[in-house]
C-alpha cells in the first residue's frame, strides 16, 4: 500500500479508537495529576502507571523480536534541563485548561466549547513559542547533558531489557497486590463506561500499533504549531517568513513498513508531520464525538462562568508553549518516552508534578468559586 | 412527619474539576441538615467522571449517592443513608 493512504488510514483509526476509549473511560491525563493534589485521589494515577508498565513490556518485547525499526523512537533527544521546566509549565496549563492536549480534543468532540477554546489557546501558545524559539533553543542546547544518550539504558551502558525486567519485577507484585484489594475497579454509574484498567490496556495496544505501523508513539502537538503556521502565513506572510521555528525540519525518518523517507516540520506545508498527526487529531475528535453521539449525550456545552473561560484559554496557551519548550506533550513523553525510559521524558515528568500542584492551587483559589 | 427538602444545583458544562469542588463545598455547607435527613442535594451534571468522584467522596463522608440519567444529563442525589 502506498505511504500516504496507509498513514492516513492508520492515523485516523488509531485516533478514532483512542478518542472513543478515552471518552468512555474518562481517561483524562490532566485529571490524573490534578486529583492527586486536589482530592488526594490516587486511583487514576495508578491507572496511568499501569499503562506505562504495559507499554514498556510491549515496546521491549517488540524491540527484542526485531519488529521495531527505529529505537529509540525518532524525535527524542538527549536530556536537557529545559524539559523539567517545560513539564512544569505544561502541568500548570493542563490543569487550568481542564484537559491536556489530547483530553481537550476528545472533549471538544463531545461538544465542550471550553475545550475548543483550550485547543485555540494551544495554537496561540505555539505561535508565541515561534517568536522566542532561537533564544529558547540556545538555552536548551546549553542545558543539555549526557550528549548522545537518549535513554536511561544508554546513559548507564546497560541493556534496556535488564531495566525493563527490573521494572517488571517490581510492577508485577504491585499489580497483583492492587488486584487482590480490588484497587483496579471502580463503580460505574454512567452508560457505556469502560473500566479505566481496560482503557489502559487498549491504549497501550494503540501506542504499540503506532510504533510498529507509523514508527513512533502517539504525538500530536506539532499539529498545533502547524495550525499556527498556516494562520500566520495567511495573515502576515512577511512576519511568518522571518520566523526560524517554522523553517525547521524537525523530523526525518524512514517509514518502517513502506520504506519511504519522510520529512516534516512545524511549518505550514503538508509534510510528514501533517501526514502523521492530522489524521490522529481528526480521529481523536471524531472518536469523542462518536462515543457521545452513540450514548445520546451529545450537546454543545458553552454556558460556564467567565473565569473558567479565561482559565482554559490561559491553560491552552501555556500547554502550547510548554509542549514546544519540552519537545513534546504529556502523551508523547508519558505514553511514548517513559516506557523506553527516555531521559527527556523522565525529566518532563519531574516538572509535571509541581506544575500540576501549582495549577490545582490556582484553579481552586482563583477560578472555581 | 417532616418532609425532606431538596436543593438542586445545575453545574452542567463546567470544566473539570469544578463539579466536584462545588459538590464538596455544598455538602460541607449543608452537612448538618444532610445529617439530620432534612435535606437532599441534587447535582445535575454532564461530566461523566464526577458520577464516580462525587459518590465516592459523599460515601467517605457517610452519605448515600444515587445517580440517575435523564435527557443526556446525570443527576447525583446526595442524602443520609
Interface residues (C-beta under 8 A of the other chain):
Chain A: X26 X28 X30 X31 X34 X35 X38 X39 X41 X97 X98 X99 X112 X114 X186 X187 X188 X189 X190 X191 X193 X295 X296 X297 X298 X299 X301 X302 X303 X304 X305 X308 X311 X312 X363 X364 X367 X368
Chain B: X12 X13 X14 X15 X16 X17 X18 X20 X21 X22 X46 X48 X49 X51 X52 X53 X55 X56 X57 X67 X69 X72 X74
